[in-house]
C-alpha cells in the first residue's frame, strides 16, 4: 500500500532508468503553488550527465509521466523544474492507506539493523532534574522514531555507582539519618541537597534503629567502613529504584541497566587494560599509564592510570562500551550526553578503535541545558529544595504530556527556554493544547456523525477537491517521509513540527468548512473519511512522542 508521493517517485525512477539517468529522483510537496502538488529537480540534476538541455530533458520526463492516467497536469517551470499535479481521486487514496494500516501507518519495513541507545544515565544520588528530563525525552522519542523507521532498538542506562559521588551520597544520607535521630550533625559543604534524603533516612532508622548514631564522618566517608558500605548500597539501590519509578511516570521504560561497580567486581577494568597492553596501545611516562589515542585523531594521548594509581574517568567508560558492543551485537551505539561532554567524543572513538572497533559504531547526540521561565523570569525554586528543579515538581505543575511535548519540540543540541506559564494556558498560543485540541475536535466530529448516522467514505473519491482538503491529504501522505527524515538525522523534534503543521491545516479547514452537511451526504461522508485520517495520523505521531491523543478537552 504505497504512499502517493512514493507512486510519483517510483514513476520517476522507472523513467530515469529508461532514459539512462543514474541519479535518485527527489520529490517534494510543492508548497509554493498548491495547484501543482509535487515538484522534482530530476531534469536539472541530470542534464549534465545526459548532456542535454534541462528544459528539453524535463519535456521528455513530462511526456513519459503523462502516459499514466492519474496525472492531471505536468508543468515545466524556470530552467527545468517539473511541477506535478495529480487527479484528486488518487490523492484521496491516502485516506484508505491510513485507515487500513491504522497504528502501523508511517512505519517502514524492517531494516534488519540493531541500534542501541544509552540515555539518561543520571548518577543514582538523588531525584531526576529538568536536564535529565530533556535527555529522557530525547532518547525515548528517538527510540520510537527509529522503531517506526524499521530498526530494532535496544535501550539502556549506565549507572555510575562506583565513583566518589557515591561516597558523598553515603555521607549525605548518614547526615540526614543523624538529623532524623535528633542529632545536630553539621552537613559537609559538598554533600547533596534535597529534603528527599529524609525519606530514606527514616527507612534506614526503621531497618537499623539508632545503632549507628555515634559514628562520625568526613565529606566522603563514615568512620566505620562496614557502615559506610551499608549506606552506599542502601542509598544507590533506593535512588535507582526511585529514578526508575520517576522515568516510568514520565513515560520512559529502559530495557537494560548496567553497573559501573559490577565492572570492577567482575574484573572488567583489568581485562580492558590488559587488552590494550596486548595491542601495544599503551605506554608509561611520568609515572602514569597513557593510551595512544592520537593514533586515531585525538588531539593528545590520554592518561588511563594516574601517578597515584587511580583510574581516570575514561577507563570505566571505555570498558562499558567494549562490553556493550559485544553484549548487544548492535550495528550502531547512540549515546545521549549533556552538552558539556563534547570534548570527550574523539577520545572515546579513538579508544574504541585501539580495541579494533569501527569508530563509526559510536554516535553521540548532545543535549543542551533547559532554562525554566516562570512569571517572565528564570525559575530556580523547588519545594523539595536542593540545587535543581526536580522532574517530579515540574510534572506536578504542568503534567507529563505538556512537559514531554515541549522538551521534544526543539532540537536537543540547542539551548532551550521552557515557559511554564505558557504550557499551562488553554489556548492556541500553547502548542501542546493546540495539538491535543485537534484530536479532541476530531472525536467531537465523529461523535456528531454517529448521532446523525453519517458513515465515513474511505474509498477513492473526487469530492475532496478544495484547496485545504488537498493540502491536508498531501501532508498526511507525507508522514512516512517525516519519519525517515527524523530517523536519518536523529531529529525527533521533526515529529512535533509535523504535528503542528497537521493541526494548523486541520483547524483552518474546520474553521471555514462545513464538514457534516445532512443535505449533502456524499461530501459529508468523504470529509468524515478525511477527519478519520487526520485523527489516525495525529494519534500515531502522538504515540511516537509519548503524549496522549485526547478525546475531550
N, C-alpha and C positions, 0 to 999 in steps of 0.2 A: 504494500500500500504506500505508494510514493507521494512525497510532498510535491506540491505544484512546482515549486522552484527547482526541484530535482528533475522533474519531467523536462523542463526547459534546458537544464544543464546537460541531461542525457542526450537530448536532441542536438545540442551544440557539439557534444563530444563525438557523436556519430558523424556530423557534418565535418568536423575538424579532421577526423580520421580519413574521410572520403577525399578531402582536398589537400591532404598531407600537412596539416598543421600539427605540430608536436606539443604546443602549449596547452595547459589545462584551462578550459573556459572558466571565467569568473562571471557570476551572475549576481546582480544586486537589485533590491527593491528600488524602483525609481521614485524617489521622494520628491523630486523637483516638479514632476509632471504626472499627476495621478492618471491622466488619460492613457499613459503607457505604463504598464505595471512593472516591467523589469528592464534593466539595461545591461549591456555587455560590451566590453572593450576588446573582444576577441579579434576583430579585424585590425584594430590599431596595434595590438600586441604582436600580431602575426605577419603584418605586411612586409616587414623587413626580411623575415625568414623566407617568405614566398616570393620576394622581390616583386611585389605588386603594389599598386596604389591602394591605400587603406579604404578609400570610398568604393573603389571597384570591388575589392575583396568583400566589403560589407554588403554590397549588392548581391554578390554570389551567395553569401550566407543567408541573406534575406530570401532569395528565391527558393533555396532549399527548405527553409523554415515554413514558408507559405504552402508547401505541399501537404502539411498537416492541417486537418480541418478545424483544430481548436485554436489556431492563431487568428486573431481578428484583424490585427494591423501591425505591420513592421515599418518603422521609420528609421532612416539614416540621418543622423544629425552631425553637424560640425565636420571634423576631419575624419569621421568614420565610426562614431558611436552608433550602436544599434539599440533602438528603443522598441520594446516588445509589448504588445497588448494582446491579452488572451480573451477568449469569449467567456462571458460571465458564468456560463454553465460549468466550465472546467474549474474556475476559481472556487465555485461553491462546493466542489468535491472535498475541499478542506474540512467542511463540517462533518461529512461521513467519515473521513480519515480519523478525525479527533474523537468523535462519539463512538466509533468502533473500537479504537485502541484504548480509550479511556485513560487509566492511570499509566499505561505504557506509552502514551503519546509523547513524542520528543526523545524517546530512548533510542540508542543506536545498538547495532548488533555487537556481540562480544568481540573484543579485540584480542582475547587470549593473552593479555598482559596484566601483570600484578603491579599495583602502586601501593606502597606502604607510606602512610602519613603519620609522623610523630608530632603531636601538638599539645598545647597547654604545658605539661611537664613542670608545673609550679612546685617549688620546694614544699614538702609537707610540714610547714612551720606555722600555718595559720589558715585563715579563710582566703578564698579567691577574691581578687580585686578587679577593677574595671579593665585593667590591662590584660589580665588573664581571660576575662570575658570576651574581649575582642579576638584574642588568639583562638579561643574555643569556637567562636562563630566562624572565623576564617577557615579553620580546619574542618569543622563539621559540614559547612556548606560546600567547600571544595570536595569533600568526600562524596557528597550526594551528586554533585555535578559530574564528577569522574565516573561514578556508577551509572548515571544516565547515559554517559558517552561510551559505555561498553567496557570499562575497565573493571577488573576485580580489585577491590580496595580493602586494604587492611589498615587498622588504626592502632596507634599505641601511645603510651605515656611513659616517659622515662623519669623515674623517681630518684631525685638527688637525696638519698637517705644515708649518706656516709660521711659527708663533709663536716667542717667545723660549725656550719649553721645548725646542725642537729645537736651539737654540744650546747650551743647557745639556747636552742629550743628547750633542752632538758632543764637548764638553769631557769629559764623564763617560767616554765611550768612549776618548778620547785618553789620559786618565789611566791607564785600565786597559791600554791599548796600551803606554804607557811602563813600567808595572809589569811587564808580560809580558816586556819587554826588559831587566829588571833595574834600571831607573832608579827611584830613590826619590823620585818626584814626590809633592807634597802635594796631596791632593784638596780642592778648594774646598768650603766648608760646604754650599752649596745645590745641589750636584750630586746625582745619583741613587745610591741604594744597592742592592746586589744582586750576588751573585757571577756571575750570568749574563752580565754585561758582559765577563767574562774570555773566554767562548767567542767572542764577536765580535772581541775584541782579537786573539786567536790567529789567527782567519781573516784579519784585516787584515794581520798580520805575514806570513802565507803569501802574500798578494797583493802587498803593497808592500815587504816587508822592513823594514829599520830606517831607511829614508831620511828619516823624519820625527822621528827620536828627539831631535834637538837643538832642536826648536821649543819655544817657551814658550806659556803660556796664561793667560787670566784665567777668571773664573767663567763667562763667556758667549762667549768667543772664543779660537780658536787663533791664534797670531801670524801665520801665513801664511793669508790669506783663501782661497786656492785649496785648501789642505789642509783648512781648516775646512769648506768646501763638500763636499769628498770625504767627510769624516767625517759630516756631516749626512745626505748622500744614502745612504751605506752603512748608517748606523745606522737611519734611518727604514725603508728597504727591508727590512733584516734583521728589525726588530721587528714590522713589519706582516705579514711572512710568518710570523713566529712566532705572532702573535696569531691569524691565520687558521688555523694548524695547531691551536692550543690550542682555538679555538672548534669546529673540526671534531671534535676528540677529545671535546668536550663535547656533541656532537650539534647544533651550530649552524652552518648554512651560509647566508651572507648573499649576496643576489643582486648588489648593486651597491656598489662602493666609490668615494666621491667624495673629492676632494682640495682642501684649502684652498689649498695652494700653486698648484695648477692654476688656481684662480680669479684669483690675482694674475698668473700667467704669461699668461693669456688676456684680461687687462684687464676682467674681470667687475666688479671693485670700482669702477673708474672709470665703467663703464656704469651701475651702480646709482646712484652719486652724481649722475650726470648726469640720470638718470630722475627722481630726487627733486627736483632743481632745476627740471626742466621742469614738474613737477606743483606747483611752488611749495610744496613740503613742508619746505623747509629755510630757515634764516636764520643770519646771522652775529651773534655777540655775544661780547664779552670775548675776542676773538681766536680763537674756536672756531666750528665749524660745528655747528648744532643741528638736530635733527629734531622736527617738530611733533607728537609723539606724544600730547600732551594733547588734541588734537582728537578722539582716539578712545579716551578713557578712562584713559590713563596718568596717574599722579599728578604727573609733571613731564616736560618735554621732555628728550630725550636727546642727549648730545654724540656726533657722528659723527667729527669730526676735532678733536683737542685743539690747544691753543695751539702746541705744539711740532711740529705737523704729523703726529703719529702717529694712527693709527686706533684707535677704541675696539673692544672685543670684539664689539659688536652689528653692526658693519658687515659682516664676512665672514659672520656668521650670517644676516643678512637677505639677503645676496647668494645664499648657497647655497640658502635656502628659495625665493627667487624663481626660481632656475634649476630647482630640484626640482619646483615646481608646473608649470612649463612642460614639463619633460622627461617627467614621469611621467603627466601628464593624470589624476592621481588625484583622486577626489572628496573624500577626507579624507587628511590627513597626520597621522600619530601620531608624536610624539617621546617616547621613554622616557628621562627625565632623572633625575639624582640629586636627592635631596630638598633640597639646598642651592641649587637653581636656581629656587625657587618665585617669587621676586620678578622673575624675568626674563620671565615668561609674558606679562603685559599689554603690555610694551613691544614684544615680538615681534609680537603680534597687531596692535598699533597700527601698527607699521612696515609690516606687510603690507597693512593697509587703506589706508595712504597710497600704496601702489603700485596700488591698485584691486582687491586680492584680498578675497574674503569672509573675515572673521576666523574664521568657524566652520570653515574648512578645516583649521585647525591645532588639534590636540588634544595636550595634554601629560599624560602619565602619570608620576607621581613614584615613584621607587624609594628607599626609606629604607635606612639602614645595617644591616648584618648584624654582630652581635657573636658571635664564636665562643666556645663554652664547652667546656672540657675539664677533667676531674677537678674539676668544680664551680666552676672559676674561668675568667675570661676568658683566651682563648688568643691570644697575640700572636707566638709564636715561629715562625720559618721557617728551615728548614735552608739555604735559599738566601740568607738574611739580607736586609737592607733594612728598609723601614718598613711592610711589609704582609705578610699571609699570602697566598701566591700560589695561584691556582687549581690549578696542577699539583700542589702539595703536598697540597691537600685531596682532590683526585681520587685521588692515590696512597693516601691514608689511608682514605677511605670509599667510593670508587668513583663512577662517573658517575651511575648510577641513583639511588643514595641522595641524592647532592647535588642533582641536578635535582629529584627528588620533593620534598625538604624545602624548597627555595627556591621551588618552585611552590605550596606548600601554604598560604602565608599571603598576605594582601593586600600587594602591593608598597608601598602607601602607609603601612604600619605598620612600626615598627622590629621587628627580628627577632633573637631569640637562637637560635643553632643549636648544639645539644648534639652534639658529635662522638662522644661515648661512646654516646649513645642510638642514633644511626643505625648503629652497628656491632653492636648487640645482635641476637641471633637469637631474638626472642620477640615476643609481641603488643604489648609496650609501644613497639616501633619501628614506626611507621606504614608504612614502606617494606617491611619484612619482612612485616608483616601483610597488606599489599596483594598483594605478589608471591606469598605463600604461597597465596592464594586461587586464582590461575591455576594454580599447581603442583598444588593439590588437585583442580581440575577435570580436569587432564590425567591425574592418577592414577586418578580415577573412570572416565574414558573408556578408559584402558588396561585397567582391570579389566573393563569392559563388553565390550571386544573379546575378552578371554580367555574370557569367559563366553558370547560370541556373542549379546549383548543389543544390539539396534538401537534408536536413539532414535526416538521418535514426535514428529514435528514438526507434526502436524496439530492442529486444534482438539479439545479433549478436556474432559470434565467431571471427570477424575480428579485434577487438581491443585487440590484444594479446601481443604487445611488452611491455617491462618492464615499460616504462614511462607511457603508457596508463593504465596499471594495477594499477600503483602507484596512478595516478590521480583518477581513479574510486574508489579505496579504501578510499582515502582522502575525496572525495566529499560525499561518502556514510556515512562518519563519522561525518558530520556536526551536526546532531542531538545530537550525544554523547557529542560534544564540548559544545553545548548549555546547555545540562543538567549539565555538569561539571561546566560551568561558573555560572549557576544559583545557584547550590548547594553550591559552595564555595564563592559566591559573588565576582567573579573574572572576571570582564568584559575584562581585558587585554587578556584573553584566545582567544577572538574573533579576536583580532589583530594578535596574534601568529598564529592562524589558517589561516587568510588571507595571511600572509607572506609565510606559507607552501604551500598553493594552488598556489600562484603566482610564487614561486620558481620552483615548479614542472612544471607549465604551461609554463613559459619562457624557461625552459630547454627542454621541449618537443617540443616547437615551433622551437627552435634553431637547432635541429637535425632530424626533421620530416617534410616531405612534406605533409602538411595537405590536400591541394587541388591538386589533380592529375587527369586531364581530361582523361588520358589514363587508369585510374583505378577508375571508378565511384563508385563501391560498397565501397571501402576503404575510398574514399573521403567523401561519404555520412555518413559513420559510424563515421569518425573523426569529421565531422561537427556537428554531434549529441553531441559528447563529448565537443566540443567548446561551444555549446549552454548550456550544463550543467554547465560548468565552469563559464560562464557568469552569469547564474541564481544564482548559489551559492554565487559568489562574490557579486552580487547585493544585495542579502538577507543579507549577512554579513555586507556590507557597510551600509545598511539601519539601522541595529542594532546600529552601532557606529555613525550614523548621518553624513556620508561622501558620497559625490557624486560618483556614478559609471560612470566615464566619457566615452563618445562615441569617442571623439577625444582628442589628446593632442597637 
